[in-house]
Amino acid sequence: MDTNEFLKHARRALCDIAEYYEDMPDKAPHSTVKPGYLYRLLPLEAPEEPESFDAIHNDMETKIVPGITHWQSGNFFGWYPASNSFPAMLGDMYSSMFSVPGFNWICSPAATELETV
């Protein structure tokens, strides 16, 4: 995946995230899938060749999302309003961008000192 393709798919992912939260009040908070539902939907073996992002996105929408409990929904009995937020998601994106091991100072002075402070 080159930079242009990354940007294309990242924009789509950002729109998906925004729409997910925008539509949250209309979602039933609990999934209606039955145990084992995903096992029957997934192939028994990993693909030999990489799949397109469009195929992965489609799998997420059709196979994963139906089995999600929407913890951020105000309609969910066990509502935890701080389990995620837009600022936290942006922080996760920057953390993923750097992806530095911070196990000692020489590996990443900023990461190590930030954790200490």
N, C-alpha and C positions, 0 to 999 in steps of 0.2 A: 504494500500500500504506500503510494507516494504522498507527498504533502497535499496535493490537490484533491486526491481521493479521500484522504483523511479529513480535510476540511468539509468536503461534501457530506460525508457520513456523520461527522461531528455536528454539523448544523442540523441534520435530520434527528440525531439523538437529542440535541438540545430542544428541538421543537417537540419531540415525543415527551420529554420530561415535563416541559411547560404545560403541554396539553393534558398529561396525566394528572397533574396537580390542579389544573383549571377545571377538569371534569370530575374531580374527586367527589363532590357532593352528590353526583348522579350515580356513583358506583355503589353496588352492594358491598358492604365491607368484608363479608366472608365469601370465600370461594364455594362453589357447589360441586367441585370435582370429587370423585371417589378415590380412596386409596389405590395406588398402583396406576392411576390414569396416565402419568407421564412415561412410565416404563413401556406402556403399550404404544406410545406415540413416537418414541425415539428408536433409531436403528440400533441393532445389536452390536455393531462395530463402528468405529470412527471412520469417517470418509477417507478414501485413498488420496483424493485431491482436495485442495482448499475449496470451501464454498464461498459464494459471493456474499457481500454484506447484505444485499437485498434478501437472499435466502435466509441468512441468520436473523435478520430483522423480522422476516415473516414467521420464522419459528418462534421467536420471542413473543410476538403478538398472538399467535394461534396456539402455542403449546405452553408457554411459561406464564403469561399474564392471566389466563383463566384459573391458574392454581395459586395465585397470590392473594394473601389476606392484606387488605389495604389499611395498614396500621395508622396511616395519617388521616384517615377518614374521621370526621367528626361524628359519623354514625356508628363508629366502632366502639363497642362497650369498653374495651381496654385501651382507650385512646391515650397515646403518649405524644404530646405535641412537640417534644424536643428530639424525637428519634431521628429526624433529618430536617434540613432546611436548605434553602437556596444558597445561603452563604457557606454552609458546610459542604455542599456539592461543589462549589467553586474551589474551596480549599482542597477537596479531594482531587480535583482536576490538576491543581498545581502540584500537589504532592506526587501524583502519578507522573507528571511531567518530569520532575527531577528524579524520582525513584532512587534515592541514595541510601546506602546502608549507613546507619548512624551509630554503629557499635563502638567506635572510638573517634577521637578528635581528628586524626589525620585523614580518615575516610571522608569526612564532611564537617569541617569546622562549624558552619552555620547550623546544620541539623543538630549536632551534638550540643552546641551552646544554647540553641533555642530550647531544646528539651530540658537542659539544666536550669535555664532562667524560668 
